[in-house]
Amino acid sequence: MIGYEVKKIFRKPSGKVALVLFTLLAAVVCYSVTHGYDVCWYYGSEQELTGHSAAQKLRQAQGEWTGTLDRDMLERALAFLKESDFYERQGANQIRGLLNRSFQTRFQYQAGDYYIAETVQPEQLSSFYENRVTLLKQWLYEEEQGDNNGFFHYTQQEKEFLVQRMAALETPIQVGYILGWEQAAVAVGSFSAYGAGILGYLLSGMFSNEAGWKTDSVFYTTRYGRRKGTAAKLLAGFFITTALYWAFTLTAGGSVLLFLGAEGGRCPVQADNRHWFSIYQMTFSERFLGVLLSCYLGWLFVTAAVMLVGAKWSSAALGAVLPVLLIIGPAALWEILPEKLLQLLPTGLFTLFNDLA
């Protein structure tokens, strides 16, 4: 019966349309993350490379700056940054971003912090890693005007936990070419979030079809229809979700890694300046696995919600729009509900490992 329910979904025009939409979405997402701003090599003010050619240039340029980010590498990078221009230092921009983060004046990044790296003096580099804890303590314990301050957002116990986790991070860290893993995680997260809407459209008729065909009164009153039929629909729904999710996300993520390169998987996430203040001891390959698993849980939640709505109200239309409401709804309530509450919503699974900082 499970096979029959699966065939029934994909024999309908909506099933074929959904497969086409999934394929197009995966292609668009993969292209956007491999040809966007993050994958760019600049030759001059009006000349630039994107895509595979840019990735090759970045991989080659960053080869000199791959290894343990200790005092020697920091001093070498600092001297290089001070004597080179924007186009010459592209290979060292990863370390430059970390210097900006470490020596910024406040925990929250300011626009002027982009130019801090070149003002750092060699004798200051001894506090490169310690500055993370110092800035975090400043943000957590110094009361300031306004709401954008950890002083108001965390309890004393939570503050102590954050400081302890930050201080316990292993140093010095490994740096290297991490672009492939970074963009692969973005591709999986983007595909999963947008694909959840297509998934709802695909599964919206799983339980409501019988109502549309006027056969529900017979199907759900028979002995095997109520029990085995319902169980078969549930299992078919989760089977379709699992098969589609892993087929498309592994293809999308794997394609990005193959296209951009899979080096740097063992580098900690703090090697990217966007995650410099992350308290998690996690490598980029582990983070990618976390993105895959958390987004899969998000799809399972969407599947359960869509089938529940279809069984309860026999409405395919409501089931189709439900994932969109679940994803867009929290964004609309961002200014109304507390941030901690919004982060607990199931839709947060799609950004759980992408928002590590």
N, C-alpha and C positions, 0 to 999 in steps of 0.2 A: 504493500500500500504506500510505503514511503516513496518508492520509485514512481508510482503512479502520480502522486502529488507533485513531485519534482517535474515530471514531464508535463503535467497540466499547467504549471507556471510558465515553462519555457516554450510551450506550443502556442500560447497566446501571443498576439502582436505586441502586447506590452512587455512580455518577457524578452522578445527579440530586440525591441527598442532599448530596453534597459541594458542589455549586453553591449549594444552599440554606444550608448551613453557612457558606460563604464570605460570602454576602450578609448573613446575620445577624451574623457576626463584624464585618464592616466597619461595619454600622449601629451595633452596640454600642460599638465602639471610637470611632467619630466622635462619638457622643453623650457618651461618658464624658470625652473630652478637651475638649469644648466646654461641658460643664456641671459640671466638677469644681472643685476648690479653686483652681486657677490662673486660672480664668475667673470671678471673683467681684467684685462691687461692694457695699460695705457702706454701709448707711444708718444703722445703729445696732446695738446689741448683739444684737438679735433680728430685724433686718430686713436682707435681702440680695438681690441680683439675681445670676442666673447666665445663662449662654448669651449669645445675641446682644445682649440689652439691656445686660448687664454689659460686654460687649466694646465697645459703643458708648460707654458711660460712660467706660471706661478709655481709649479712643482719644481722646475729647474732652479728658479731664483731662491726658493725657500730651502733648497738642499743645503746651502751653506749655513742655514740657521736651524738645522735639525739636531736635536740632542738634549742634554740636560741644561736647563736654564739656571745655571749657577752664577756666581759672582763674575767669573771670567767671561762667560758669554754675554752677560748684561753689560759689562764694561766695553766689550768689543762692539756690541750692538749700539750702545750709546754714542761711542766715538764715530761709528759709521753714520748714524742718523744726523749727527751735527755737521758732518762734512758733505752730505749728499742732498740732492733735491728730491722732489716727489717721485719722479719717474725712476730714479736710480735706486730708491730704497723700497721698492714694492715687495721684494723678497723678505725684508725685515719688518714689514708693516704689522705682522702678527705680534712681534715683541714690542713694537712701538705702541700698539693698542694696550698691551698689558702694562707698560710704563705709564701711560695716561691714566689707567684705572688705579694703579697703585698709588700714584702721587697726586691724585685729584684732591681738592681741598675738602670736599664733602662726600658722604656716602652716595648721595644721588648725583648722577652724572649731569654736568652743566655744559652748555654749548662751548664755553671757552676752554674746557678741559682737553679738547682735541689737540691743543698746541703745547701741552705740558711736557711731553717727552723730551723735547729739545732743551728745556730749561733745567732738567735734572742734572745735578752735579755727581761725579763719580763717588764721592764720599757718602752720598745719600743712599746708594744702592744696597748698603748693608741692611736697610730697613724695608727692602722691597716686599718681602712676604709678610712682615710684621704689620705693615700699613693696612692690610685687609682687616685685621682684628681691631686696630686702632680706629679706623673709619666706621666699622660696624658698631663698636662701643659708643662712639660719638652719636651715631644715628639712634641708638637704642636708649641711651641714658641722658642725653642732653635735651631738655625740653625747649622747644622752639615754637614760634607762632605758626599757625597753619596745621593742616591735617597730615601732610606728607612727612611724617616722622614716626619712627618705630617706637618712640616713647609712649605714644597713645595706642598703639596697635597690639602690643604684647604684654603679657603678665611678667612679673619678675622671674618666675620659673622658666617661662619661654625665652626670655632674654638670656638667662644664664645658659640655657641649652644651646642657643644659636652661637653664642660666643665660644663655648666649649667645642662645638663641632667645627667652627672655623679654625680655631687654634690647633685642632687635632689633625688637620689636613697634612698630607705628606708633602714635604718640600725638600729640595727643589723639584720642580715638575719637569716633565718631558714635553718638548714642543716639536712641531713638525708640520707637514702638509696634512691638514685635516679637512680640506674643503669637500672631499667626496662624502665623508661620513656626515658632515654638517648638512649638506644639501640633500642627502638621501633621507635623513630624518625629517627635513622640511617636506620632501615629496610625499612620504608616507602620511604625515600628519595632514597635509592639505588634501590629498586624495581621500583619506578616511572621513574628514569632516564634510567635504562636499558630496562624497559618495554615499554618505548616510541618507541624503535626500533621495537619491536614485534607489537606494535599497528599500526605503519606505514605499516608493512608487511600485517597485517590483512585488513586494510582499503584501501590499494593501488588500489584495483580493483573496488572500489565503483562506480566511474564514468568512468573508462577506459574499463570496461567489454564490454559495448555496442560497443566500437570501435573495440575490438578484435573479437567480434562476427559479425561485419559488419552490425549491426542493429542501429547504432547511427544516421544515416541519416533519419531513419524512426522514432525512438524514440523521438528525439529532435525536429522534425518538426510537430508532432501531437499536438493537442490542450492540451490534458491532459499530454502528455509526457513531454513537455517543462516546464509546470508549476507544476502540481501536482506530476509528476514523479521526478522532480528535488528537490522539497520540501521534498518528501518522503525520498529520498536518504540522504539529509542533516540531517533530523530529525533522521533517522535510524543510521547514523554515530555518532551523538552526544549521542543517546540513548545507543548504544553499548559501547561507550567510558565511559559514566557515570556508566553503570551497571558493566562493567569489573573493572573499577578503584576502586569503593567503595567496591565491593565484595572482591577483592584481597588485597587491602591495609588495610581494616579493619580486615580482617582475619590475615594478616601478623603482623600488629601492635598489635592486640589483643592477638595473640599467644605469641608474645615476652613478653608482659606485664604479661600474665598468667604464662609463664615459669619462668621469672625472678622476678616477683613481682611488684605490682603497688604502693608501698609506695613512698612517697616523691613528689607526684604530686603538692603539694602546695608550695614546696620549690622554691625560685626564681632561675632563670637560673645562677645567679652569684655564686651559691653554687658549681658549677662545675668550677674548675680553668681555664678550656679552655674558659669560658665565663666571667671570673672575671672582665674584662674591658668592658663588654657589657653595653650600655647606656639604655637598654630597661628594664622597670619594668614589668617582665613577669615571670609567674611560668612555671614549666616543663609541666604541663598538658595543659596550654595555648599555649606553644610552639609546643607541639605535634599537637594540633588542627591547628595551623598555618602551620605546615609542610603538613598536610593533604590537606588543602585548596589551598596552593600555588602550590603543585604538581598536584592537580586536574586542576588548571588553565593551568599548563604546558601541560597536556594531551589534554585539549580542544584546545590549540594553535596548537599542533601537528596535531590533527584531522582536524582542519580548513585548515592548510597548505597542508596536504596530499590530501584532497578532492579538494582543489583549483588547485593543480598541475594536479590531475587526470582529472578535468573538462577542464582545459586550454589546456593541451598538450596530453591528452588521453594516458598517459604513466604510467603503473603500476610499472615499474622498477624504474622510477624516484621518484614516491611516496613512494616506499618501502625504498629507501636509504636516502630520505630527512631528516627523524628524526635523523638518524645517523650523517649526515652532520651538522645538527643544534646543536647537542650536542657536537660532537668532534671539530667542527669548532672553537668555542670560545676558547677552550683549546689550539688550535694551534696558535691562534692569541694573546695569553696572553702577549707575549713579544713585540708585535708590536703596539697594540692599547692601549689607556689609560684604566686603571682599571675601572674608573667610567663609561666609555662607555660600557665595557664588562658586567658590573653588570646590565646594563639596558636591555640587550638582554633577550628575552623571556626564553631562557634556564636557566637563573639565577633563575627562579621560583623553580627549583628542589633543589637548595641549599639555598634559601632565608632565611629560619629560622634555618637552620643548621649552617650558618655562621653569628652568631649574634655578634661576637667580632669584 
